[in-house]
Amino acid sequence: MDLVHSTGFWVVIILGPLGTVLGIFARLSQKEPPPVLPPGVAPGTTRPRAEKGDPPASDNP
């Protein structure tokens, strides 16, 4: 009877993390919907990033 209990213990120990990893991969394999953009913004249009020495751009004058 001890062998049955110890075997079941190791099966649970091995299958628990395996099930977690498979669940994570299943969620990561799903394609995310595109983000909701504010009105007037076209997809794929972004400002170029500032050069290293330039101060960050500000929307407020």
C-alpha positions in Angstrom: 0.0 0.0 0.0 2.9 2.3 0.6 4.1 1.9 -3.0 0.6 3.1 -4.3 0.7 6.2 -2.1 4.2 7.1 -2.9 3.6 6.6 -6.7 0.5 8.7 -6.6 2.5 11.4 -4.8 5.1 11.5 -7.5 2.5 11.5 -10.3 0.9 14.6 -8.7 4.2 16.3 -8.2 5.2 15.7 -11.9 1.8 16.4 -13.5 1.0 19.6 -11.5 3.8 21.8 -13.0 3.3 20.1 -16.4 -0.3 21.1 -16.5 0.6 24.6 -15.5 3.1 24.9 -18.3 0.7 23.5 -20.8 -2.0 26.0 -19.6 0.4 28.9 -20.0 1.4 27.8 -23.5 -2.3 27.4 -24.5 -3.0 31.0 -23.3 0.1 32.4 -25.1 -0.8 30.7 -28.4 -4.0 32.7 -28.7 -3.8 35.8 -30.8 -4.5 39.1 -28.9 -7.1 41.5 -30.4 -5.7 44.7 -31.8 -5.5 47.6 -29.3 -8.3 50.2 -29.3 -6.9 53.5 -30.7 -8.3 56.9 -29.9 -10.3 58.7 -32.7 -8.2 60.3 -35.4 -5.2 58.0 -34.9 -4.2 55.8 -37.8 -2.7 52.4 -37.0 1.1 52.3 -37.5 1.7 56.1 -37.4 4.1 57.0 -34.5 6.5 59.7 -33.9 10.2 58.8 -34.4 12.0 58.3 -31.1 14.2 61.2 -30.0 17.9 60.9 -30.4 20.0 60.2 -27.4 21.0 63.8 -26.6 17.7 65.4 -27.4 15.2 66.3 -24.6 12.0 64.3 -24.6 9.2 65.7 -26.7 6.4 67.4 -24.9 2.8 67.9 -26.1 2.4 71.0 -24.0 3.9 74.2 -25.4 
